[in-house]
Structure formats: structure tokens, C-alpha cells
Amino acid sequence: MQTEIDNYHKLVQEFDDNVELIGLAEAEGDEEILSEAEEALRALAGKAHTLELEAVSYTHLTLPTNR
């Protein structure tokens, strides 16, 4: 469970870093950095989806069943 929490915190940090980078790139007019940060956010969306599926699978396995 700690691994999942650590992965979530890492994902949030990467998101925050890239949002900040986008702001800086826009302020500087740096299209290359802007494009790279936007691509990184798209990749993070995929990671977030994977973490969501893992969490649902884990929850499903640990919930008590009605017997």
C-alpha cells in the first residue's frame, strides 16, 4: 500500500512541476519547452489512469464479500 501512496505523491509532484514549467514557458515564449511540458502532462494522464485501475483492483481484492 505504501508503494501506491508514494506513486500517487510522485504523480502529483510531476503534475505540479509540469504545470509550473508550462507557465514559465508561456511567459518566455518558449514553444519547445511548452510542447515538452504538455507532452509530459499527457503521459501523466496515462500514468494516472494506470494508478486508478490498480487502486480499483486492489480495493476489489480487499473488500469483504457478502457471503
N, C-alpha and C positions, 0 to 999 in steps of 0.2 A: 504494500500500500504506500509506503514512503516513496518508492520509485515513481509512482503515479503522481504524487504530490509534487515531487521535485520536477518532473517533466512539465507539469502544469505551470509551476513558477518560472521555469526556463522559457516556456512558450510566451507567457505574459511579458517577461523581460525582453525577449526578441521582438515582440509586437511593439512595445513602448519604444525600443531603440529605433526601429524602422519608421515609426510614425514621426519621431523627432528628426530622423535623417531626412524624411520627406519634407518636413518644414524647412530645414536648413537648405536643402537642395532647391526648393522653390524660391527661397529668399535670395539665393545666389544665382538662380537661373541655370543651374547645372542639370541639364537634361539627362546626362549619362547616369549620374548618381540617383536622380529621381526614378529613372527606369529600373535601376538595380533594386532600389528600396521597394518599389511597387511589386516587382517580381518576388522579392523576399516575402512580402505580405501574402501574395498568392500561395507561395509554398507553405507559409504558416497556416493558411486556411486548411490545406490538406492535412497538416500535422494535427490541427485541432480536431478535424473530423475523425482521424485515427484514434486520438485520445478519447474522444467521445464514445466511439464504438467500444474501445477497451473498457471504459468505465461502465457502460451498459452491460457488457458481457460479464464483468466482474460482479456487478450488482445482481445480475440474474443468477449467478452461481452461488451467491452468498445469502440470498433472501430465503427465509424459511418457506417451505411449500405447505399448502393445505393438504393434510393427509387425514 
